[in-house]
Amino acid sequence: MSEVQQNAPNTETQREPQRDGPRDSIYIGKKPLMAYVTSTLIQLANQPTVTIKARGLSIGRAVDVSQIILKRMENAGYTIGDVRIGSETLQAEDGRTRNVSTIEIEVKKA
């Protein structure tokens, strides 16, 4: 490669990655709890229903997010709709098959 090609900016990494999931879902991970609460409230401002999804060790955080929205925003009239629990079968790095618990909590505007 020439020196010019090596120093050229990589436009592939500068673009925002596209998400395949629906816009009405919030996937819980390792960010601060209030980041997910804020994201959920922003989505609820635009849509009547938002689904909070988590799996594994993040399930407790998903429950916390839904309860913060219900308890702190009592006057806004949010309610919990369906709560779905399940498990997914995943392949571990060592080749073993593992079952991972999942939860989906539906938050609705009243």
C-alpha positions, 0 to 999 in steps of 0.5 A: 500500500502506498503512504497516501492510501494508508493515511486516507480516512476510513469512511466505513468506521465513521458511519453510524451502524444500522440497527436491525431491531425494531425502534420500539424496543430498548435492549438493556446492557451495561450502561448506567440505569438512567440512560435506559430510563431516559431512552424508554421515556423518549420512545414513549413520547413518540409511540404508545408502547415500548418493549424493554428487553434483556437477557442473562444478568441484565434481567434485574436491570430491565425490571429496575428500569420498568419500575423506575418509570412506573414509580417516579412517573406516576402522574404520567400514567404509564402501565406495564402490559405483557411480561414475557420470560423465556430462554435462548440456547446459545453456543459458548466459546468452548463449544458447549450449548448454554441456556440464557434466560430472557425477559421482555417487559412492555411499558404502555401509555395509559 
